[in-house]
Amino acid sequence: MIEIPPGAIVGLLDDLWQRSLADVGLPGPDAGNGGTFLLLPPGYEVPSGYYELRATMHNHNLLVRGIVVDNYVPNAVARIRNVKIYPWSEREDPKPNKFVSISGALIDTTPPGGLEYWRRLATVIDSNPVQEHDRFYMAMLKPLGIEKGQPFKPDARQQGILEDAAVLGDAMARDVMYENSRRETGVTAFAGTQWDWVFYVKPRQETEFYSELDERLMYTYGAIYLSPALGVMKPGPGVNYVQAFRDKDGNHFDGGKSYRLHVPANPPAAAFWSVTAYDSATRSMVQNPTNDAAHASYDELRTTADGSFDMYFGPTAPSGQESNWVETVPGRGFYLMFRLYSPTEPFFDGTWALPDVERM
């Protein structure tokens, strides 16, 4: 049972393949009016009257995000704290949920490497049904010591292969994400620029003739969660993101150098927009002395007479531009992601576009 309160909330429910089961909140069937979603195992029937969802496996992820309205953060936090999750058996008297604030905490979101990666994969496999699309993967994993119903005990030869594979697989995934516009057509968001679509994969990760492999990896190596509301290509509720890994001259961003992004007036987002700097090695937000890796439409930014503004990225702020600056870290690469919540028509009809980031 998942109770979503009314108001400015967006969210989604995915399985561990990041396949979408449902959106919730503003982009969901409750349309921001609040509602109760019931997640059921396959073939299980109950008289409910709720929004019924069918589980695809035993493990799922729920993401809910409180949208800040009128620059008042406490209300967004309160809406999130009113989300309730509990078993069907407790529907008459659910236990209170526990909420843990992680604001200001240093968090390592880097997935594990080496044998720990494979150990976790083996646990997920053993805890879930093998589905039709899993069978070829299962055949490839079996000679490496990963088999459903069997303990994960790779011998020395298998351990060596798995440890090498974790390093090589990470490098391959990084290349697919950071260089995909050079490998695939249709990735570039604004013609003639270094800006790529973040959501190049479909929510079901399928096309008419093939399963999206590189498309899925391009997104999921750097991010989590997919849904029909993520990557919408029309105005309205939902979001769309673009990202850049290189400056105007085609060079990867260097945390020891300074850059400028000119943002045209009126970014086409009915809810809000944001721009965030991510560390190239961790794919997590840049961890800098200011503890601030992003700016958004909520912030008081310095703008020009026509409403446009410049954003700065570098180890030091240009004089007088501190409000429009994100600190980067020398010796670390980074990349940028520009988000638009409830995007509007100019984002799609070509009348608004981001130019390339320029080295200062």
Phi, psi and chi 1 to 4 in degrees:
 res  aa     phi    psi   chi1   chi2   chi3   chi4
   1 MET       -  126.9  -53.8  -73.1  -72.8      -
   2 ILE  -127.6  110.6  -57.9  167.8      -      -
   3 GLU   -96.2  119.8  -69.4 -173.7   20.6      -
   4 ILE  -105.1  120.1  -58.1  -62.7      -      -
   5 PRO   -72.1  160.6   28.4  -34.5      -      -
   6 PRO   -70.5  159.9   25.6  -33.1      -      -
   7 GLY   117.2 -168.1      -      -      -      -
   8 ALA   -78.9   82.7      -      -      -      -
   9 ILE  -131.2  137.9  -82.2 -175.9      -      -
  10 VAL  -122.9  146.8  -63.4      -      -      -
  11 GLY  -170.2  177.5      -      -      -      -
  12 LEU  -160.3  162.1   54.1   88.0      -      -
  13 LEU  -126.3  123.6 -174.1   71.0      -      -
  14 ASP  -124.4  157.8  -79.4   -0.9      -      -
  15 ASP   -88.4 -176.0   66.1   14.4      -      -
  16 LEU   -77.7   -5.7  -72.7 -162.1      -      -
  17 TRP   -86.2    2.7  -81.9  103.7      -      -
  18 GLN    61.7   32.3  -60.1 -159.2   39.3      -
  19 ARG   -87.9  137.6  -65.7  175.4  -58.5 -177.2
  20 SER   -78.9  130.5  171.2      -      -      -
  21 LEU   -96.3  -40.8  -90.0   70.4      -      -
  22 ALA  -168.5  152.6      -      -      -      -
  23 ASP   -91.8  154.6  -68.9  -45.7      -      -
  24 VAL  -132.1  160.1  -59.3      -      -      -
  25 GLY    79.4 -144.3      -      -      -      -
  26 LEU   -54.7  -43.4  -68.2  172.5      -      -
  27 PRO   -86.7   -2.3   31.7  -34.2      -      -
  28 GLY   -91.0 -179.0      -      -      -      -
  29 PRO   -64.5  -23.1   22.1  -32.7      -      -
  30 ASP   -76.1  -16.1   56.7  -52.8      -      -
  31 ALA    53.4   35.1      -      -      -      -
  32 GLY    83.2    1.5      -      -      -      -
  33 ASN   -90.2   -2.1  -64.1  -48.9      -      -
  34 GLY    84.5  152.7      -      -      -      -
  35 GLY   177.0  168.9      -      -      -      -
  36 THR  -113.0  127.1  -59.8      -      -      -
  37 PHE  -105.4  137.4  -66.8   76.4      -      -
  38 LEU  -116.9  116.4  177.3   59.9      -      -
  39 LEU   -94.8  118.2 -179.8   60.2      -      -
  40 LEU  -116.4  145.6  -67.5  168.1      -      -
  41 PRO   -66.5  158.3  -15.4   28.7      -      -
  42 PRO   -56.2  134.4  -24.1   33.5      -      -
  43 GLY    79.2   -0.5      -      -      -      -
  44 TYR   -93.5  129.9 -163.1   81.1      -      -
  45 GLU  -121.4  134.9  -57.6  -68.5  -19.6      -
  46 VAL  -141.1  148.3  -63.7      -      -      -
  47 PRO   -74.9  112.5   25.9  -30.7      -      -
  48 SER  -122.4  -58.4   67.2      -      -      -
  49 GLY    79.9    7.1      -      -      -      -
  50 TYR   -97.5  178.7  -53.4  112.3      -      -
  51 TYR   -75.7  108.7  -63.3  111.6      -      -
  52 GLU   -90.6  133.6  -68.1 -170.0   14.4      -
  53 LEU  -125.0  143.0  -52.5  173.7      -      -
  54 ARG  -103.5  120.9  -66.3  -69.1  164.5  177.5
  55 ALA   -64.3  143.6      -      -      -      -
  56 THR  -101.7  -15.1   57.0      -      -      -
  57 MET  -160.8 -173.5   54.9 -165.1  -56.0      -
  58 HIS   -83.8  -22.9  -63.5  -41.6      -      -
  59 ASN  -111.1  132.2  -65.0  123.0      -      -
  60 HIS  -139.2  161.5  -65.9   77.3      -      -
  61 ASN  -120.8  137.1  -71.5  -45.3      -      -
  62 LEU  -115.4  129.2  173.4   69.1      -      -
  63 LEU  -121.3  127.7  165.3   70.7      -      -
  64 VAL  -129.3  141.7  -72.9      -      -      -
  65 ARG  -130.5  125.4  171.6  172.4  -75.5  160.5
  66 GLY   -82.2  124.2      -      -      -      -
  67 ILE   -86.1  128.7  -58.1  -60.2      -      -
  68 VAL   -75.2  125.4  178.3      -      -      -
  69 VAL  -112.4  132.8  178.3      -      -      -
  70 ASP    55.5   34.1  -63.4  -31.9      -      -
  71 ASN    60.3   23.4  -77.2    0.6      -      -
  72 TYR  -110.4   97.7 -167.7   61.7      -      -
  73 VAL   -65.9  -40.6  173.5      -      -      -
  74 PRO   -54.1  -34.8  -29.4   37.2      -      -
  75 ASN   -67.1  -37.8  -82.9   -8.0      -      -
  76 ALA   -64.3  -41.6      -      -      -      -
  77 VAL   -63.0  -42.8  174.9      -      -      -
  78 ALA   -62.1  -38.5      -      -      -      -
  79 ARG   -63.0  -41.7  -77.8 -167.6  -67.4  -83.6
  80 ILE   -63.4  -40.5  -66.1  -59.3      -      -
  81 ARG   -69.1  -12.9  -72.2 -180.0  173.5  -88.5
  82 ASN   -91.2   -3.1  -76.6  -31.6      -      -
  83 VAL   -69.3  136.3  173.6      -      -      -
  84 LYS  -126.3  136.8  -62.3  178.3 -178.7  178.1
  85 ILE  -132.0  126.2  -53.0  170.6      -      -
  86 TYR  -160.6  160.2   50.1   88.6      -      -
  87 PRO   -69.5  154.4  -15.8   28.5      -      -
  88 TRP   -54.5  -36.0  168.0 -100.2      -      -
  89 SER   -66.2  -19.0   60.1      -      -      -
  90 GLU  -102.7   14.5  -64.6  179.4    9.6      -
  91 ARG   -60.7  -28.6   62.8 -168.5 -179.7  -80.2
  92 GLU   -78.1  -29.0  -60.4  -62.0  -26.1      -
  93 ASP  -150.2   71.7 -174.4   24.3      -      -
  94 PRO   -68.3  144.4   23.1  -32.0      -      -
  95 LYS   -70.2  146.9  -64.6 -176.8  178.1   68.1
  96 PRO   -63.6  143.8  -19.7   31.2      -      -
  97 ASN   -80.2  154.5  -68.6  142.2      -      -
  98 LYS  -101.5  132.3  179.1 -178.7  179.4 -178.5
  99 PHE  -115.9  133.7  -67.5   87.4      -      -
 100 VAL  -122.6  119.5  179.1      -      -      -
 101 SER   -82.2  133.0  174.6      -      -      -
 102 ILE  -115.4   16.1   55.6  173.7      -      -
 103 SER   -60.5  130.2  -66.1      -      -      -
 104 GLY    82.5   -7.2      -      -      -      -
 105 ALA   -83.3  146.5      -      -      -      -
 106 LEU   -84.2  124.7  -68.2  177.6      -      -
 107 ILE  -130.5  130.1  -60.5  169.7      -      -
 108 ASP   -96.2  107.9 -176.6   -0.1      -      -
 109 THR   -98.5   11.3   58.8      -      -      -
 110 THR   -71.0  126.4  -50.2      -      -      -
 111 PRO   -61.3  152.5  -20.5   32.3      -      -
 112 PRO   -69.3  153.7   27.3  -35.7      -      -
 113 GLY  -111.2 -169.2      -      -      -      -
 114 GLY    58.2 -149.6      -      -      -      -
 115 LEU   -67.0  -25.6  -75.9 -178.8      -      -
 116 GLU   -63.4  -35.6 -180.0   58.1   23.8      -
 117 TYR   -58.6  -49.0  168.0   82.1      -      -
 118 TRP   -69.1  -33.4  -59.5  104.8      -      -
 119 ARG   -62.4  -43.0 -171.4  172.9  -68.9  108.7
 120 ARG   -68.4  -39.6  -65.5 -168.6 -171.8 -170.5
 121 LEU   -60.6  -43.5  176.6   62.1      -      -
 122 ALA   -60.8  -37.7      -      -      -      -
 123 THR   -65.6  -43.5  -61.5      -      -      -
 124 VAL   -63.6  -43.3  172.0      -      -      -
 125 ILE   -60.8  -44.4  -71.9  172.3      -      -
 126 ASP   -72.2  -16.8 -149.3   37.3      -      -
 127 SER   -98.2    2.4  -57.5      -      -      -
 128 ASN  -136.9  156.5  -76.7  -79.1      -      -
 129 PRO   -67.4  147.1   24.7  -33.7      -      -
 130 VAL   -83.4  120.1  174.1      -      -      -
 131 GLN  -100.5  170.6  -58.9  177.2   59.5      -
 132 GLU   -56.8  -41.9 -172.6   63.2   30.2      -
 133 HIS   -75.4   -6.2   64.0   77.6      -      -
 134 ASP   -87.8  -16.7  -60.8  -33.2      -      -
 135 ARG   -65.6  -39.0  -64.1  180.0   64.1   83.3
 136 PHE   -68.0  -38.3  -86.2  108.0      -      -
 137 TYR   -62.1  -42.2  -63.5  107.9      -      -
 138 MET   -62.3  -37.2  -62.2  -59.0  -63.4      -
 139 ALA   -66.1  -36.3      -      -      -      -
 140 MET   -74.5  -30.1  -69.9 -173.4  -76.5      -
 141 LEU   -80.7  -27.6  -69.7  169.7      -      -
 142 LYS   -55.6  -45.8 -174.4  174.7 -179.8  -67.0
 143 PRO   -67.4  -11.3  -18.5   31.9      -      -
 144 LEU   -98.4    5.5  -59.9  175.2      -      -
 145 GLY    93.0   13.3      -      -      -      -
 146 ILE  -116.1  109.8  -60.0  176.7      -      -
 147 GLU  -145.8  132.9 -174.9  175.8    1.1      -
 148 LYS   -60.3  134.2 -175.5  172.5  175.1   61.6
 149 GLY    85.3   -1.9      -      -      -      -
 150 GLN  -119.6  145.5  -59.4  -63.0  -39.3      -
 151 PRO   -66.1  148.5   23.2  -33.1      -      -
 152 PHE   -83.5   96.9  177.5   62.1      -      -
 153 LYS  -136.8   68.6  -65.9 -178.2  177.6  179.4
 154 PRO   -65.7  141.9   25.6  -34.3      -      -
 155 ASP   -77.7 -178.8   58.3   28.5      -      -
 156 ALA   -60.9  -40.3      -      -      -      -
 157 ARG   -63.6  -46.3  180.0 -171.4   65.6   85.0
 158 GLN   -64.8  -39.3  -68.0  168.7  -33.6      -
 159 GLN   -59.9  -43.2  -72.7 -174.6   32.2      -
 160 GLY   -62.4  -41.7      -      -      -      -
 161 ILE   -64.0  -44.9  -65.6  172.7      -      -
 162 LEU   -65.8  -40.6  -68.8  171.9      -      -
 163 GLU   -65.7  -42.2  -71.6  172.9  -15.4      -
 164 ASP   -64.5  -39.9  -72.2  -15.0      -      -
 165 ALA   -65.0  -35.2      -      -      -      -
 166 ALA   -64.1  -38.6      -      -      -      -
 167 VAL   -70.7  -47.9  174.3      -      -      -
 168 LEU   -66.5  -42.4 -179.7   58.2      -      -
 169 GLY   -60.9  -39.0      -      -      -      -
 170 ASP   -63.9  -42.4 -179.1   79.4      -      -
 171 ALA   -65.4  -40.5      -      -      -      -
 172 MET   -64.2  -43.7  -68.0  169.9   64.7      -
 173 ALA   -64.0  -41.4      -      -      -      -
 174 ARG   -60.9  -42.0 -171.4 -179.5  -56.2  -86.1
 175 ASP   -65.5  -41.7 -173.8   70.9      -      -
 176 VAL   -61.2  -41.7  167.3      -      -      -
 177 MET   -72.0  -49.4  178.3 -177.9  168.4      -
 178 TYR   -79.6  -20.7  -67.2  177.9      -      -
 179 GLU  -120.4   16.0  -54.3  -66.4  -19.2      -
 180 ASN   -67.5  -28.0 -150.3   29.9      -      -
 181 SER   -67.1  -15.8   61.3      -      -      -
 182 ARG   -91.7   -6.9  -57.5  179.8  179.2 -146.3
 183 ARG  -112.4  -26.9  -54.5  170.3   69.9 -109.7
 184 GLU  -124.3  150.3  -63.1  -85.6   -0.2      -
 185 THR   -89.7  152.2   58.7      -      -      -
 186 GLY    83.8    5.7      -      -      -      -
 187 VAL   -82.5  -33.4  177.7      -      -      -
 188 THR   -67.1  128.8  -58.5      -      -      -
 189 ALA   -81.6  -45.6      -      -      -      -
 190 PHE  -119.0  119.5  -51.8  119.0      -      -
 191 ALA   -51.6  133.7      -      -      -      -
 192 GLY    78.7    9.8      -      -      -      -
 193 THR  -118.2  176.4   73.2      -      -      -
 194 GLN   -91.5    4.0  -56.9  -74.1  -11.8      -
 195 TRP   -82.2  127.0  -70.0   98.8      -      -
 196 ASP  -111.2  151.3  -65.7  -15.9      -      -
 197 TRP   -65.6  137.0  -64.6  112.3      -      -
 198 VAL   -78.7  -40.6  171.8      -      -      -
 199 PHE   -96.7   84.0  -61.6   99.2      -      -
 200 TYR   -95.4  -10.7 -170.9   60.4      -      -
 201 VAL   -98.3  148.9   61.7      -      -      -
 202 LYS   -84.8  154.8  -63.2  177.1  175.5   61.8
 203 PRO   -57.1  -33.9  -25.9   34.6      -      -
 204 ARG   -91.1   -6.0  -62.6  -58.7  -59.9  172.8
 205 GLN    62.2   31.5  -56.0  162.6   19.8      -
 206 GLU  -133.7  144.9  -60.9  -70.8  -19.2      -
 207 THR  -115.5 -176.4   71.3      -      -      -
 208 GLU   -62.3  -35.5 -177.6  179.8    1.4      -
 209 PHE  -117.5   -8.3  -60.8  113.5      -      -
 210 TYR  -155.8  159.3   66.8   90.5      -      -
 211 SER   -83.3  137.8  -63.0      -      -      -
 212 GLU   -75.8  107.8  -66.8 -179.0  -43.1      -
 213 LEU   -96.6  -65.6 -179.1   62.1      -      -
 214 ASP   -63.8  -37.3  -77.4    0.8      -      -
 215 GLU   -60.3  -42.6  -63.5   92.6  -26.3      -
 216 ARG   -67.3  -42.6  179.7  172.4   64.3 -164.1
 217 LEU   -66.9  -37.4 -175.0   57.2      -      -
 218 MET   -55.4  -38.5  175.2 -172.2  166.8      -
 219 TYR   -85.3  -50.1  175.0   72.0      -      -
 220 THR   -76.1  -14.6   57.7      -      -      -
 221 TYR   -68.4  -30.8 -177.1   70.2      -      -
 222 GLY  -109.1   -8.9      -      -      -      -
 223 ALA  -150.8  173.0      -      -      -      -
 224 ILE  -133.4  155.3   53.0  175.5      -      -
 225 TYR    82.1  130.6  -59.6  112.8      -      -
 226 LEU  -130.1  148.9  -75.6  169.4      -      -
 227 SER  -166.4  163.5   91.6      -      -      -
 228 PRO   -60.2  -22.6  -25.7   35.6      -      -
 229 ALA   -83.4  -11.8      -      -      -      -
 230 LEU   -96.7  123.4  -64.3  174.2      -      -
 231 GLY    83.9   26.2      -      -      -      -
 232 VAL   -61.5  141.9  -66.4      -      -      -
 233 MET  -112.3   35.1  -64.4  -57.4  -68.5      -
 234 LYS  -153.0  157.1   61.4 -178.6 -179.6 -179.8
 235 PRO   -64.0  151.3  -18.8   30.9      -      -
 236 GLY   128.5 -168.5      -      -      -      -
 237 PRO   -58.8  147.8  -22.8   33.8      -      -
 238 GLY   120.6 -171.8      -      -      -      -
 239 VAL  -142.4  161.3  -60.9      -      -      -
 240 ASN  -147.9  146.3 -149.8  -40.3      -      -
 241 TYR  -128.3  151.8  -52.2  161.5      -      -
 242 VAL  -128.6  155.0  -67.3      -      -      -
 243 GLN  -139.7  152.8   60.2 -169.1   -3.0      -
 244 ALA  -132.5  133.4      -      -      -      -
 245 PHE  -107.6  -10.5  -56.9  101.0      -      -
 246 ARG  -135.7  156.7  -61.7  171.3 -178.2  -94.2
 247 ASP   -85.2 -176.5   64.3   17.2      -      -
 248 LYS   -57.6  -31.9 -176.8  178.0 -178.9  178.5
 249 ASP   -84.8    1.5  -62.0  -36.5      -      -
 250 GLY    86.8   11.5      -      -      -      -
 251 ASN   -95.5  142.7  -61.5  -47.3      -      -
 252 HIS   -63.9  146.4  -73.7  -71.5      -      -
 253 PHE   -66.2  138.8  -63.8  122.9      -      -
 254 ASP  -119.8  122.0 -178.9  -22.0      -      -
 255 GLY   -62.8  -13.3      -      -      -      -
 256 GLY   -92.3   -0.7      -      -      -      -
 257 LYS  -115.1  166.7  -61.7  172.8 -177.6  175.5
 258 SER  -111.7  141.6  -63.7      -      -      -
 259 TYR  -136.9  157.7  -57.6   86.6      -      -
 260 ARG  -130.8  133.9  178.0  177.3   56.2 -119.3
 261 LEU  -117.0  118.5  167.4   63.8      -      -
 262 HIS   -87.7  120.4 -178.7   71.7      -      -
 263 VAL  -103.5  116.5 -179.1      -      -      -
 264 PRO   -59.7  158.3  -22.2   33.4      -      -
 265 ALA   -60.6  151.9      -      -      -      -
 266 ASN    56.3   62.6  -57.5  -45.4      -      -
 267 PRO   -50.7  130.3  -28.1   36.9      -      -
 268 PRO   -77.2   74.6   28.0  -34.2      -      -
 269 ALA  -139.6  115.6      -      -      -      -
 270 ALA   -70.3  -30.5      -      -      -      -
 271 ALA   -90.3  -71.1      -      -      -      -
 272 PHE  -165.6  167.3   72.5   96.1      -      -
 273 TRP  -125.8  161.2   61.5  -96.2      -      -
 274 SER  -152.5  156.2   68.4      -      -      -
 275 VAL  -130.3  130.9   59.1      -      -      -
 276 THR  -130.6  141.1  -52.6      -      -      -
 277 ALA   -99.8  128.0      -      -      -      -
 278 TYR  -115.0  143.4  -71.2   89.4      -      -
 279 ASP   -72.6  129.5 -174.2  -70.3      -      -
 280 SER   -65.0  -29.2  -61.7      -      -      -
 281 ALA   -81.9  -37.5      -      -      -      -
 282 THR  -100.1  -16.6   65.9      -      -      -
 283 ARG    57.9   20.7  -69.0   98.5   70.0 -157.6
 284 SER  -110.3  166.6  -62.1      -      -      -
 285 MET   -57.5  142.8  -72.1 -173.7  -73.4      -
 286 VAL   -55.4  128.2  168.1      -      -      -
 287 GLN   -97.6  109.0  -63.8 -156.0  -12.2      -
 288 ASN  -127.4  165.9   51.2   29.3      -      -
 289 PRO   -58.5  -28.9  -28.6   36.4      -      -
 290 THR   -78.1  -10.8   58.0      -      -      -
 291 ASN    54.0   41.6 -165.9   30.0      -      -
 292 ASP  -149.6  110.4 -169.3   -3.3      -      -
 293 ALA  -108.3    5.8      -      -      -      -
 294 ALA  -146.3  158.7      -      -      -      -
 295 HIS  -134.0  154.3  -79.5  -56.5      -      -
 296 ALA  -145.1  175.4      -      -      -      -
 297 SER   -64.7  -14.9   48.4      -      -      -
 298 TYR   -72.8  -22.7  -54.7  129.0      -      -
 299 ASP   -79.4  156.7  -61.4  -29.4      -      -
 300 GLU   -87.8   99.5  -66.4 -175.8    7.0      -
 301 LEU  -103.8  154.2  -58.9  173.9      -      -
 302 ARG   -83.1  121.1 -176.3  171.9 -179.5  175.5
 303 THR  -119.3  165.4   61.6      -      -      -
 304 THR   -92.9  178.0   62.6      -      -      -
 305 ALA   -61.9  -31.2      -      -      -      -
 306 ASP   -88.6    3.9   66.3   -0.9      -      -
 307 GLY    92.9   -8.4      -      -      -      -
 308 SER   -79.2  168.9   65.2      -      -      -
 309 PHE  -157.0  162.3   54.3   94.8      -      -
 310 ASP  -109.3  138.1  -69.8  -25.7      -      -
 311 MET  -109.0  141.1  -62.7  -62.4  -56.9      -
 312 TYR  -118.8  141.1  -62.1   89.7      -      -
 313 PHE  -133.7  122.7  -53.5   88.1      -      -
 314 GLY   172.6  173.4      -      -      -      -
 315 PRO   -70.0  -23.0   22.8  -31.4      -      -
 316 THR  -133.8  150.0   56.9      -      -      -
 317 ALA   -82.8  137.8      -      -      -      -
 318 PRO   -61.2  146.5  -19.4   31.2      -      -
 319 SER   -56.5  126.9  178.0      -      -      -
 320 GLY    81.0    1.0      -      -      -      -
 321 GLN  -115.8   21.7  -62.3  -70.4  -15.7      -
 322 GLU   -58.0  -34.9  -70.7   79.2    4.8      -
 323 SER   -68.9  -21.4   62.6      -      -      -
 324 ASN  -108.6   21.3  -66.4   38.4      -      -
 325 TRP  -116.5  139.7  167.3   64.2      -      -
 326 VAL  -116.5  126.2  172.4      -      -      -
 327 GLU   -77.6  131.1 -176.9  178.9   14.2      -
 328 THR  -109.8  170.5   59.7      -      -      -
 329 VAL  -117.2  120.1 -179.1      -      -      -
 330 PRO   -55.3  141.4  -26.9   36.0      -      -
 331 GLY    85.4   -1.5      -      -      -      -
 332 ARG  -123.6  135.1  -52.7  -74.8  -60.9 -174.2
 333 GLY   -78.8  160.9      -      -      -      -
 334 PHE  -149.4  167.0   69.9   94.6      -      -
 335 TYR  -142.0  166.9   61.6   95.6      -      -
 336 LEU  -117.4  144.8  -59.1  176.2      -      -
 337 MET  -130.1  128.0 -170.7  177.9  -67.8      -
 338 PHE  -110.6  120.6 -158.7  100.9      -      -
 339 ARG  -109.1  143.1  -69.8  173.2  163.2   87.1
 340 LEU  -128.9  117.6  -64.6  150.5      -      -
 341 TYR   -99.3  128.4  -77.3   76.7      -      -
 342 SER    54.3   64.7  -64.1      -      -      -
 343 PRO   -62.9  151.9   23.0  -33.0      -      -
 344 THR  -112.7  174.0   57.2      -      -      -
 345 GLU   -53.8  -40.9 -174.4   62.9   35.2      -
 346 PRO   -58.0  -23.7  -27.3   36.7      -      -
 347 PHE   -69.2  -25.6 -173.9   58.7      -      -
 348 PHE  -107.2  -23.0  -56.8  104.3      -      -
 349 ASP   -94.1    4.5   65.2   12.0      -      -
 350 GLY    86.1    3.0      -      -      -      -
 351 THR   -85.0   -9.1   57.2      -      -      -
 352 TRP  -135.9  129.8 -172.2   94.7      -      -
 353 ALA  -152.6  148.8      -      -      -      -
 354 LEU   -84.1  134.8  -74.1  171.7      -      -
 355 PRO   -79.7  172.6   31.5  -34.6      -      -
 356 ASP   -67.6  153.7  -83.0  -33.3      -      -
 357 VAL   -75.9  134.6  179.8      -      -      -
 358 GLU  -110.8  139.6  -63.3 -172.4   44.8      -
 359 ARG   -70.5  133.5  167.9   97.3 -179.8  -89.0
 360 MET   -88.2      -  -66.4  175.2   62.9      -
